[in-house]
Amino acid sequence: MIRAMGDPQAQEKHDPRVLALKAGLLAVWALVTFGVCWFARDLQFMMGPWPFGYWMAAQGSVLVFIGIVAFYAAAMKRLAPEDDEAPKATGIDV
């Protein structure tokens, strides 16, 4: 017997602002991951002593991904402040 996990109407409870934020950040991720690599030969300017394509592959993409995670955490903290104040339903004190 398979039980549904969680609320069956959970899809209807998603905040459209959160979904738009996720879509935007996913687009930034895809642009950095695929766009920069695809057009690396056309992006022939220097970033310090290295070509931009090499710099993005070596460290720029990682820094952008860390920035995406930090921005998402800050935005979710601002969008859902009531989640922090909600009482715990588990009955376990942390």
Long-range contacts (C-beta under 8 A, 24 or more apart in sequence): 15-79, 15-80, 17-79, 18-76, 18-79, 18-80, 21-72, 21-75, 21-76, 21-79, 22-72, 25-68, 25-71, 25-72, 28-64, 28-68, 29-65, 29-68, 32-56, 32-60, 32-61, 32-64, 32-65, 33-61, 36-60, 36-61
